[in-house]
Amino acid sequence: MNALIENKPQSKPLRVQIVEDERIVALDIKFNLQQLGFVVTGMANSESEALAQVRRERPDVVLMDINLGRGGDGIQAAHQLKQEFGLPVIFLTAYAEPETLERAGLSAPYGYLLKPFELRELNATLRMALARREVEQKTERLEQRFRLALDAASLGVLEFHRNTDTLELDGHIAHLMRGSPLGFKFSRQEFLARLVEPAVRERLGSLLQPGGVVHTLALWQRDDDELIWLEIHASHFADEDKVIGVFRDVSAQVHNEERLQQAAVVFESAAEAIMILDAAYRVRAANPAFSALTGWSQAEVQGRHPDEFLHAKRSSDRVAARESLAAGAAGTPWQGDVYCQRRDGGIFPAWEHVAPVLGKEQQVSHYVLSFSDTSALRDAEMKIHHLAFHDALTGLGNRHHLNHCLRECMNRGPGGGAPESFALVFIDLDGFKTINDTLGHAAGDLLLIEIAARLSRQLRSSDVPIRLGGDEFVLLLHAIQRPDDLAGVADKLLGAVRQPVDVGMGEAVQVSASMGIALFPDHAASVDDLIKAADSAMYAAKAAGRDRYAFYSAALSARAVERLQIEQGLRRALAAQELRLHWQPLVSMRDGRLRAAEALLRWTHAEHGPIAPERFIPVAEESGLIDAIGDWVLQQACGQAARWLQAGCHFERVAVNVSPRQLQHEGFAQRVDAALRQARLAPEKLELELTESCLQNGDSVLRALHGLRALGVQLALDDFGTGFSSLSMLKMLPINRLKIDRSFVRDLARDPNDLAIARAIAALAGTMDLAVTAEGVESAEQRELLLAMGVQEAQGWLYSPAVSAQELATWFNKPAGI
C-alpha cells in the first residue's frame, strides 16, 4: 500500500468494522485506518462474529471480505447487515468473476475494492460511501417526515393525470371503503361516482383545466352505503399536467356542527338560566331565561366573572368548585347549592350546575353554567330537615343526623373517595341527674344548652356535635390523621365541661363528663357497632373515676407503643449497624446473565430479630428518619457498587429506592452527587427507583428529577400502573425505565387482563423509548410471555431472592443460561 495519507480532522471520528479471515491482513488494515483518523470498532473473522460485533458496536461502515473461509460468506453477511441495520458495506476481495460481482451487486454495496488496493483508494471509497449514506439518510428522513405529517393530520393523498383514467390514492384512505376496499387505485369515473353531490363531481371533473383549484366539502358514499363527509383540497399543476390533492374524513366535525345548531335552539328556548363562560370564567353568552330570572342583560354581564354580579354568598364554595374544575378534577362537572343575587339586589337560593367543555387537547376551553331558583323548595326542605335531624332543645343534630353522617362517612370519604378514618366521642355528663332532680328541669335544660354550646365551640366546622337525648352527647370528629392527637382534644373538651354554668336564680353549678372514644375503621365497621364501642369506652371512663376519657380498647395504645419502639429502634439501628443491604439480581431473560442489582433494606433488631420493611419503612417516613436512612442506603449502595467494579465485576447499574419525602427536600440531587463522588462511582451506574406516589407532589419533584438526570443518574418508575400517574405526567418525567409491577406479572398466564396491561406497558415503553423491567417473575411461563412482549429484563424468584453482597458476587462469573 502507499504511504500514509493524512485526512483533515473530523468533528466526529468515523467508526469502521473490519471483517477479514486473515489476521495479518486485518491488523494491517486496522493500523492504516487508525493512521487515517478512523476508529476501528472491531475485527471479525467470521460471519457470525461480524454480526455480533455490529449489533454491539453499531459502526458507521463495514469493510467486508467476501471469502471468509470457514467463517462463512461475506456477501450473505452483507445482505443481513443491510436488512437489519441499513449499514454501508464495502467489499474487499481478490475475486472479480462475473458470478461473484453479480451476487455482490444484489446486496447494493457502497464500494468494491480488489486486493491489493492502495490506501488512498480505501480512504476515498470509505469517504464516498459515508457521503452517499448521509444523503440517503436525509432522503429517508424527508420521506418519513412526509409520512408522519400525513399520519398526524389523518390525510389521504389523491393524484391523477390527464392521459390516464387511474386515480391513485395514498395515506389515510381506509375510511373510504368499508365492505370491499379496492386498494390504492380507483378509476376516475368510479371515484367521481361515489361523490353524492353533482356540483362537487363537476368541479373535481374539471380540475384538469389550467389553474384548476378545488377546496370543497363533499359527501362520499362508501360501498356499504354509509355516507361520510370529506374535506378535499386539490390543484392542477400545469408543468406535470396532473392533479394532486389531499382529503380527510371530517364527518365528526360536520356532525358536531349540526349538534351545535341544535344546542343553540335549546340554549335560547330553555327555561333554566344558562351562561357560557370561557376558560378564565368570564361570561361569553347568556340566554333569555338568565335575563328573565336575574334582571341582567347579556350586554351588562359580557366579559365579567359570575362572582362579580351573581354569587352573593358561599363564595368559598364557588372558589373551591372553580379550583376543582381548573385543576381538571378529571374533567368532571360540579353541581351544588349557591346563593345568587338579582340586578335589584334581591337574594335567592339556586341549584347550580357547572360543566367543563374539553378541547382537543383535553384542556378546559369553556364552562357551561346553569342554575334555577330553588327558593320555595329550599324553604320547605329546610323546615323538614331541621325537624327531622335536629334536637329541639340544643339545636344540635339528633340520632337521625348521627346515623346519616356515620353511614355517609363509612360509605365514602370527601369528594366520593375511599372512606376516611374518623373518631366517635361518646359523652355522658357526671351528676346531671342530681342537678335536674334538685333544681328542676328548667335549670337542667339551661345546663344542657350551655354544655352543647361549649362543645360546639371546641370543634372544627367539619366536625358534627350530636345530642342523643338526656345528658348524652356524641361528637363525630372527621379526618383523624394521628389518633394520638385525640387525647389533647379530649382534655380540651373535659376542661370546657368543667367550667361553672349559671342556671339562673343565682345558682352556678358544675358538672364533669365521662368520654369514650372509638375509631373507624379500627374499632368497628358498622354504625351500630361503632356507637356501642364508644358507649362501652365511656362506661370504662366512668368506672375509672369519671371526669376522664378512655379509648375503646388497648389496641390504639398498643399501636402507639409499637410505633414508638420502632422509631426509637431505628434511631439506634443506624448507630448500632443493625441495618443491612440485600441485593436482588436483575437478569437478562434471554441468557440469564446479571445486568443489575436492586438494593433492598433489611433490619435485624438486637432483641426482636428481623423486622419486616412494611413495618418500619412507614414509621421512618412519618418520623422523618427516612432522610438519614435514605442517605445511608445511598452511600452503602454506591460504595458496594464501586467495590464490585474495582474487583473486575461487570454490571450495568445498581438500583436504589427513593421515598417521596426524600424527593421533596431541596438539595436531594446534591446529596446524591456527594454520595457518587465519595464512592467514586460513575453516575450512569446508579439508578434511582421512584413510585407513582412521588408524582403527586408536582413541581418540586419534577425539579428534583431533572436535577438527577442532569447528573447522569438513571431514573426508573417502580410499580408502574398501580398508582396515580397519567400519561400526561409520564411524558414530562425524565425517566429511563418502567418497572411492571408484580401484581400484573403474578397471574400473567391465567388472567387476560393482567396480560393486556403488561403488553400495554411494554408497548408504551417501546413507543417512548423507555427500558422495561418485570418484577416478581417466578415461572418459565411468565418469562416466555414477557419475552414475547419485548421485555428483556426481570427480577424474581425464578432467578433469585434477595441475597447478601457476598452471595451476589458469585453471579458476576456465572455462565449464561436461561
PEWO-V876472 format. One record per helix or strand of 3 or more residues. SS is the DSSP state (A for helix, B for strand). FROM is the first residue (numbers start at 1). TO is the last residue. Records with the same first field share a line. If there is no record, write none. Layout:
# PEWO-V876472
SS->FROM-TO  FROM-TO
This chain:
# PEWO-V876472
B->15-19  39-44  61-65  88-93  111-114  156-161  166-171  185-187  213-221  227-237  242-249  273-278  282-286  311-313  334-341  347-358  364-373  422-430  464-469  472-477  512-520  548-551  579-588  594-605  609-611  653-657  686-691  714-720  737-740  771-774
A->23-35  47-57  69-71  74-85  98-105  119-153  174-176  188-193  198-205  251-269  288-294  298-301  306-309  315-326  329-331  375-389  399-411  414-416  432-439  441-457  483-498  527-543  555-576  613-623  626-646  660-664  668-679  683-685  692-697  699-711  727-730  742-745  752-767  780-788  805-813
